[in-house]
Amino acid sequence: MEHIVTVQDAVTAFADFMEPTNAELDAIEREMPVILADVDLLDAHITTLDRTPTELDNRRIRRARRRALAARVALLNHTTAAILPGGAA
């Protein structure tokens, strides 16, 4: 039987000082509405995996898909507005 302790030590050896930077945390914060909208969309799809979707399920999926798309567009517009000064998007 081989022990993988040395591999585990190598994997976790840098964990103490490898924290996300402020820029990475800011990027996650900006993308959080997109992440949450995608989670809602996945939730809507998961509920219909083991059964035939009802009309209510289909509406929930459509709403979640629209919210996910709107969140992506808002993120893209925000990013574009930050890159192009003067609001020329």
Secondary structure, 3 states (H helix, E strand, C coil): CCCCHHHHHHHHCCCCCCCCCHHHHHHHHHHHHHHHHHHHHHHHHHHCCCCCCCHHHHHHHHHHHHHHHHHHHHHHHHHHHHHCHHHCC
